[in-house]
Amino acid sequence: MSHTVREKQKLLNRIRRIKGQVEAIERALEEERGCNDILQQITSCRGAMNGLLAVVLEDHIRTHLVDAEEAGDGRDGSATEQLIEVVHSYFK
């Protein structure tokens, strides 16, 4: 069972909070609020996205990379290469 399935409800709750934050940014822009308010909301949303990324990435590393390498399951390539790929895609 995938870690995203086991933690599905927690992840969905995070996504819903992020969705609310993005909608708040939209409302702030529509209402022509000040830059400080909008920047604060964007920063909060970015932090929430980074938190979600950290949770999913950590679980991915623990579940699919470390455990797979320890079990000698090399069917998806080395854990190191997979991790490097994920990190590179994050910084694109």
C-alpha contacts under 8 A as a table, 3 or more apart, distances in Angstrom:
res1	aa1	res2	aa2	distance
1	M	5	V	6.76
1	M	6	R	7.14
2	S	5	V	5.33
2	S	6	R	6.57
3	H	6	R	5.01
3	H	7	E	6.09
3	H	59	D	6.55
3	H	60	H	7.32
3	H	63	T	7.04
4	T	7	E	5.17
4	T	8	K	5.40
4	T	11	L	7.55
4	T	56	V	7.41
5	V	8	K	4.79
7	E	10	K	5.51
7	E	11	L	6.18
8	K	11	L	5.20
8	K	12	L	6.05
9	Q	12	L	5.04
9	Q	13	N	6.09
10	K	13	N	5.13
10	K	14	R	6.35
11	L	14	R	5.10
11	L	15	I	6.26
11	L	52	L	7.44
12	L	15	I	4.98
12	L	16	R	6.14
13	N	16	R	5.11
13	N	17	R	6.33
14	R	17	R	5.17
14	R	18	I	6.26
14	R	48	A	7.75
14	R	52	L	6.95
15	I	18	I	5.01
15	I	19	K	6.04
15	I	52	L	7.99
16	R	19	K	4.94
16	R	20	G	6.24
17	R	20	G	5.07
17	R	21	Q	6.29
18	I	21	Q	4.93
18	I	22	V	6.22
18	I	45	C	6.14
18	I	48	A	6.40
18	I	49	M	7.07
19	K	22	V	5.15
19	K	23	E	6.20
20	G	23	E	5.06
20	G	24	A	6.15
21	Q	24	A	4.98
21	Q	25	I	6.38
21	Q	41	Q	6.98
21	Q	44	S	7.70
21	Q	45	C	5.82
22	V	25	I	5.06
22	V	26	E	6.36
22	V	42	I	7.80
22	V	45	C	6.77
23	E	26	E	4.98
23	E	27	R	6.23
24	A	27	R	5.04
24	A	28	A	6.10
24	A	41	Q	7.47
25	I	28	A	5.05
25	I	29	L	6.25
25	I	38	I	6.27
25	I	41	Q	6.12
25	I	42	I	6.80
26	E	29	L	5.19
26	E	30	E	6.19
27	R	30	E	4.99
27	R	31	E	6.01
28	A	31	E	5.09
28	A	32	E	6.04
28	A	33	R	5.34
28	A	37	D	7.74
28	A	38	I	6.38
29	L	32	E	4.91
29	L	33	R	6.21
29	L	38	I	7.28
30	E	33	R	7.87
33	R	37	D	6.66
33	R	38	I	6.95
34	G	37	D	5.54
34	G	38	I	6.51
35	C	38	I	5.11
35	C	39	L	5.89
36	N	39	L	5.16
36	N	40	Q	6.09
37	D	40	Q	5.20
37	D	41	Q	6.33
38	I	41	Q	5.14
38	I	42	I	6.17
39	L	42	I	5.05
39	L	43	T	6.06
40	Q	43	T	5.09
40	Q	44	S	6.17
41	Q	44	S	5.05
41	Q	45	C	6.15
42	I	45	C	5.06
42	I	46	R	6.07
43	T	46	R	5.04
43	T	47	G	6.14
44	S	47	G	5.09
44	S	48	A	6.26
45	C	48	A	5.04
45	C	49	M	6.22
46	R	49	M	5.07
46	R	50	N	6.11
47	G	50	N	5.05
47	G	51	G	6.08
48	A	51	G	4.99
48	A	52	L	6.25
49	M	52	L	5.07
49	M	53	L	6.12
50	N	53	L	4.96
50	N	54	A	6.05
51	G	54	A	5.05
51	G	55	V	6.30
52	L	55	V	5.25
52	L	56	V	6.28
53	L	56	V	5.31
53	L	57	L	5.82
54	A	57	L	5.15
54	A	58	E	5.86
55	V	58	E	5.29
55	V	59	D	6.19
56	V	59	D	5.21
56	V	60	H	5.99
57	L	60	H	4.94
57	L	61	I	6.12
58	E	61	I	5.16
58	E	62	R	6.16
59	D	62	R	5.07
59	D	63	T	5.74
59	D	64	H	7.97
60	H	63	T	5.20
60	H	64	H	5.40
60	H	65	L	6.83
61	I	64	H	5.69
61	I	65	L	4.85
61	I	66	V	6.01
61	I	83	L	7.33
62	R	65	L	6.10
62	R	66	V	5.27
62	R	67	D	6.40
63	T	66	V	6.48
63	T	67	D	5.67
63	T	68	A	7.48
64	H	67	D	5.88
64	H	68	A	5.55
65	L	68	A	5.19
65	L	69	E	6.00
65	L	78	S	7.86
65	L	79	A	4.67
65	L	80	T	7.78
65	L	82	Q	7.54
65	L	83	L	7.70
66	V	69	E	5.23
66	V	70	E	6.13
66	V	79	A	6.70
67	D	70	E	5.10
67	D	71	A	6.07
68	A	71	A	5.12
68	A	72	G	6.17
68	A	73	D	5.04
68	A	74	G	7.08
68	A	79	A	7.56
69	E	72	G	4.98
69	E	73	D	5.83
69	E	74	G	6.69
69	E	78	S	7.16
69	E	79	A	6.25
70	E	73	D	7.59
73	D	76	D	7.80
74	G	77	G	5.29
74	G	78	S	6.11
77	G	81	E	6.94
77	G	82	Q	7.02
78	S	81	E	5.33
78	S	82	Q	6.38
79	A	82	Q	5.11
79	A	83	L	6.12
80	T	83	L	5.18
80	T	84	I	6.21
81	E	84	I	5.08
81	E	85	E	6.18
82	Q	85	E	5.09
82	Q	86	V	6.32
83	L	86	V	5.15
83	L	87	V	6.20
84	I	87	V	5.16
84	I	88	H	6.04
85	E	88	H	5.16
85	E	89	S	6.15
86	V	89	S	5.18
86	V	90	Y	6.33
87	V	90	Y	5.11
87	V	91	F	6.60
88	H	91	F	5.32
88	H	92	K	6.50
89	S	92	K	5.32
